[in-house]
Every structure is written in structure tokens, then in C-alpha cells.
Amino acid sequence: MGYPELLQALEEEVGRQIRERRAEASKQQRQLLDTTVVEMSARRDAVLEEERRRLAEESARTLSRARLEQDRAILGEMRRQMADLRGAADARLPAMNDLDLMTRLVDEVVPELGEGALLFRVKQGYEPHLESHLRLKHASLLPRSTIEGSSDIRGGVEISVAGRQLFDNTLRSRLEAAWEQLEPEIAALLFRPETAAPLRPGPARDHSADAAGRPGGGDGAR
């Protein structure tokens, strides 16, 4: 083989190797690009998933705060309306009071009175009527009874036995007893379940016996 042929063969071999190197480099570039695309896609998906999780948690916290504020507002409104209703009921007590009611409430307590001096406290101005009632219906009690009028009592009677035991059968104490029993039902009527009220009504109860009100010992409200 002559020099020109050898030189040509050498050039062809160098060209072949260059083409192979270029093909290999192009292949590696494609593989690197594919790997990079896969990694970037995975990283993007991870970032998006983390952002979705963060937004979901923030939305849940925001919703929880909104519900808490709503519950607080409902509870505040419930307390206000319940206080208004209780105040309105309390304001009606004087209008409910009359002489016949006073004597009926006295008669309820008389069977429970024991021995000893009795102190009856009624609304001012009702003392003569109570004295006449005791003389007519409970004459045996009159000798040991003292009757006082009080501006604090707006209906009913308080009876102290020997200065130790107190029977509170006033309208105020009756209202408090009835209110304690009826408050869950009243709240349920004011704030039904569809309003998402935080206070749930208790089980239904028969208040027919409680409405009659059993007077008992203890210094209750008037």
C-alpha cells in the first residue's frame, strides 16, 4: 500500500472514530436529558403535592377557625336571648301575684311545717289577708305565727320555722326551679339543629309534677 492510500485509510479511520464519538456523546446527552426530565418531573410533582397538602391544611385551619367563630357567635346570641327571656319572665312575676295565689302557696307549705315559732314573710300589704286566711284555714298555727310584709317578696311566701328551717315558696324560687328544668328545651326552641347551635337539648321530661313546685328548705331567691 502506497503512502497516499495509507493516508486515506488513516483519515477514514479517524473520521469513523469521530463519528462514533459523536454518536456516543449524542446518546449520552439524550440519556442525561431523559434522566433530567424524569427527575425534574418527579421533583415538580413532589413540590405540587406538598403545596396541595399545605393549602389543604391551611384551608382546614381556616374552616376550623371560621366554625369556631360561628359557634362563639351563636353561643353569645343564645346567652343574650336566654337572658332576655329570663328577664322578661322575671318582670312578669309581680303581675302574676294576687291574694288568692299567695294563700294557695301558703297552703302548699303548711303540711310540711313542724313545731316551733313560725315567721311568715309576704308582700307588703298582704299581711291582713294572710292573718284572716290562717284564722279560717289553719287556726292552730296562728298562736305561734308572726306575719311580716317585705318589699323583697313579689309573690308567694317565705316561712321560717323556729328560725332554723326556711320554706321558700315564692314566685321567684318557683321560676328558678322551672327555668333550670326547662332551659334545655327553651334553648332547643330558640336554636334548632339546623342553626348548628352548640347547645343540644336534653331528653324530654315530664314537668307536670315539677310545675306544681315542691317547697323545700334552704334560702332560695325571692
Number of C-alpha atoms within 10 A of each C-alpha: 5 6 8 9 10 11 11 11 12 12 12 12 12 12 12 12 12 12 12 12 12 12 12 12 12 12 12 12 12 12 12 12 12 12 12 12 12 12 12 12 12 12 12 12 12 12 12 12 12 12 12 12 12 12 12 12 12 12 12 12 12 12 12 12 12 12 13 12 12 15 17 14 13 18 16 12 13 18 13 12 14 16 12 12 13 15 11 11 13 14 11 10 15 14 9 11 16 14 14 13 15 21 18 12 22 24 15 14 18 14 8 10 15 11 9 14 15 22 18 19 24 25 23 14 13 19 18 13 14 22 18 13 17 20 14 11 13 13 12 11 17 18 11 12 18 16 17 17 16 15 10 12 19 20 25 26 27 24 25 23 17 14 11 9 16 20 23 26 26 27 25 21 19 21 19 16 16 16 15 9 17 17 15 17 17 14 19 16 11 14 20 13 13 6 10 13 20 14 16 14 18 13 8 9 10 9 12 8 8 13 13 12 18 15 20 14 13 12 13 18 15 19
